[in-house]
Amino acid sequence: MSLVEAAKYYNSFEAGLAQSRLEEAGIDSVLFDLEMATYGIGLSIPVRLMVLDDDLLIATRVLHSPD
């Protein structure tokens, strides 16, 4: 199994909220490039929310479902 990108966020707070939603749904995830998004050098490097490829479909549904 490999990690795939479920979503991108340009705000570390939103990325953390999305990761919490996945955790509540029982889906493990990892945030990539979190430190780069808050580095503050004027670049827009997104935080990538990564999940296992087997979990991508369910993760996408969880992230796009209304609260």
Secondary structure, 3 states (H helix, E strand, C coil): CCEEEEEEECCHHHHHHHHHHHHHCCCCEEEECHHHHCCCCCCCCCEEEEEEHHHHHHHHHHHHCCC
